[in-house]
Structures are given as C-alpha cells and as structure tokens.
Amino acid sequence: MNSSLRTRLRDHLARIARALTRTHRPVSPLDELVRIETDPAYRALFFAQLDAALDDRHAAEQSAVVEEIEAAAERLRALIRSPGDHERAA
C-alpha cells in the first residue's frame, strides 16, 4: 500500500472515529416533528420504531398479566390441596 493511500485511509478513519464519538445536540421536538412530516424515509423509520416499541410494551404487559394469573392459579391450587392450612393461617 502506498503512503498516499495509507494517509487517506488514516484520515478517513480518523473522521469516522470523530463522528462516532461526537456528542449530538438534542433535537427539539418541533424539529423532530417537522422532519417526520417532511421526510418520507424518516417518517417510515420513525413509525416502524414506534410500532416496535408499542409491540414490546404490549408483550411486556401481557407477560406480566400472565405471571399474575399463574401466581393466582398456584395459590388456588394450594388452597384446594390443603384447605385446612388456609383456615389456620386466617
């Protein structure tokens, strides 16, 4: 590899490293909304991420409900197996 190519490659990698470590300024909500409304590709990405987040939240809530139902069912099974233990505990 010649020195000119190595120098260009090193400079290019340095720019990439700076870009990856640079802190980004927060985007104002209005700017974000304008971008969502005006950029079809960004809008599609935004809605895909929103749908995924809603699906994740729904799945988490559903799992929590299933766990609560299973715990209640186990308590009922325990009561059925040993009804006297429940009366003594009360």
Sine and cosine of phi, psi and omega as CSV:
sin_phi,cos_phi,sin_psi,cos_psi,sin_omega,cos_omega
0.00,0.00,0.77,-0.64,-0.03,-1.00
-0.98,0.20,0.32,-0.95,-0.11,-0.99
-0.91,0.42,-0.54,0.84,0.02,-1.00
-0.90,0.43,-0.68,0.73,0.01,-1.00
-0.92,0.38,-0.65,0.76,0.05,-1.00
-0.88,0.47,-0.66,0.75,0.00,-1.00
-0.90,0.43,-0.71,0.70,0.02,-1.00
-0.89,0.45,-0.67,0.74,0.01,-1.00
-0.90,0.43,-0.70,0.71,0.02,-1.00
-0.88,0.47,-0.69,0.73,0.02,-1.00
-0.90,0.45,-0.67,0.75,0.00,-1.00
-0.90,0.44,-0.70,0.71,0.03,-1.00
-0.90,0.43,-0.59,0.81,0.05,-1.00
-0.90,0.43,-0.66,0.75,0.04,-1.00
-0.90,0.44,-0.65,0.76,0.03,-1.00
-0.89,0.45,-0.70,0.71,0.00,-1.00
-0.88,0.48,-0.67,0.74,0.03,-1.00
-0.90,0.44,-0.66,0.75,-0.01,-1.00
-0.90,0.43,-0.61,0.79,-0.02,-1.00
-0.96,0.28,-0.47,0.88,-0.04,-1.00
-0.99,-0.14,-0.13,0.99,-0.01,-1.00
-0.93,0.37,0.70,-0.71,0.07,-1.00
-0.98,0.20,0.66,-0.75,-0.02,-1.00
-0.99,-0.11,0.64,-0.76,0.07,-1.00
-0.95,0.31,0.64,-0.77,0.04,-1.00
-0.90,0.45,0.61,-0.79,0.01,-1.00
-1.00,0.00,0.72,-0.70,0.02,-1.00
-0.93,0.36,0.49,-0.87,0.00,-1.00
-0.85,0.53,-0.59,0.81,0.00,-1.00
-0.92,0.40,-0.67,0.74,0.04,-1.00
-0.88,0.47,-0.64,0.77,0.02,-1.00
-0.90,0.45,-0.70,0.71,0.01,-1.00
-0.89,0.46,-0.68,0.73,0.03,-1.00
-0.87,0.49,-0.67,0.74,0.01,-1.00
-0.91,0.42,-0.66,0.75,0.03,-1.00
-0.88,0.48,-0.66,0.75,-0.04,-1.00
-0.96,0.26,-0.49,0.87,-0.13,-0.99
-0.97,-0.22,-0.33,0.94,-0.06,-1.00
-0.93,-0.37,0.97,-0.24,-0.07,-1.00
-0.86,0.51,-0.62,0.79,0.00,-1.00
-0.92,0.38,-0.68,0.74,0.02,-1.00
-0.92,0.40,-0.63,0.78,0.04,-1.00
-0.87,0.50,-0.71,0.70,0.00,-1.00
-0.88,0.47,-0.69,0.73,0.03,-1.00
-0.90,0.45,-0.70,0.71,0.00,-1.00
-0.86,0.51,-0.75,0.67,-0.03,-1.00
-0.94,0.35,-0.54,0.84,0.07,-1.00
-0.91,0.42,-0.68,0.74,0.04,-1.00
-0.92,0.39,-0.62,0.79,0.03,-1.00
-0.90,0.43,-0.72,0.69,0.04,-1.00
-0.86,0.51,-0.68,0.74,0.00,-1.00
-0.90,0.44,-0.67,0.74,0.01,-1.00
-0.90,0.43,-0.65,0.76,0.03,-1.00
-0.91,0.41,-0.65,0.76,0.05,-1.00
-0.88,0.47,-0.69,0.73,0.02,-1.00
-0.88,0.47,-0.68,0.73,-0.01,-1.00
-0.91,0.42,-0.68,0.73,0.01,-1.00
-0.88,0.47,-0.69,0.73,0.00,-1.00
-0.89,0.45,-0.65,0.76,0.01,-1.00
-0.91,0.42,-0.69,0.73,0.02,-1.00
-0.90,0.43,-0.66,0.75,0.00,-1.00
-0.91,0.42,-0.65,0.76,0.04,-1.00
-0.89,0.45,-0.64,0.77,0.02,-1.00
-0.90,0.44,-0.66,0.75,0.02,-1.00
-0.91,0.41,-0.69,0.72,0.02,-1.00
-0.87,0.49,-0.68,0.74,0.02,-1.00
-0.89,0.46,-0.65,0.76,0.03,-1.00
-0.90,0.43,-0.67,0.75,0.01,-1.00
-0.90,0.43,-0.69,0.73,0.02,-1.00
-0.89,0.45,-0.64,0.77,0.03,-1.00
-0.91,0.41,-0.67,0.74,0.04,-1.00
-0.90,0.43,-0.65,0.76,0.03,-1.00
-0.89,0.45,-0.64,0.77,0.03,-1.00
-0.90,0.43,-0.64,0.77,0.05,-1.00
-0.89,0.45,-0.66,0.76,0.03,-1.00
-0.91,0.42,-0.66,0.75,0.04,-1.00
-0.87,0.49,-0.66,0.75,0.01,-1.00
-0.90,0.44,-0.62,0.79,0.03,-1.00
-0.92,0.40,-0.64,0.77,-0.01,-1.00
-0.92,0.39,-0.65,0.76,-0.01,-1.00
-0.93,0.38,-0.61,0.79,-0.08,-1.00
-0.69,-0.72,0.95,0.31,-0.06,-1.00
-0.91,0.42,-0.49,0.87,0.00,-1.00
-0.93,0.38,-0.55,0.84,0.00,-1.00
-0.89,0.45,-0.58,0.81,-0.01,-1.00
-0.93,0.37,-0.66,0.75,-0.01,-1.00
-0.91,0.40,-0.60,0.80,0.02,-1.00
-0.93,0.36,-0.59,0.81,-0.02,-1.00
-0.94,0.34,-0.48,0.88,-0.04,-1.00
-0.99,0.16,0.00,0.00,0.00,0.00
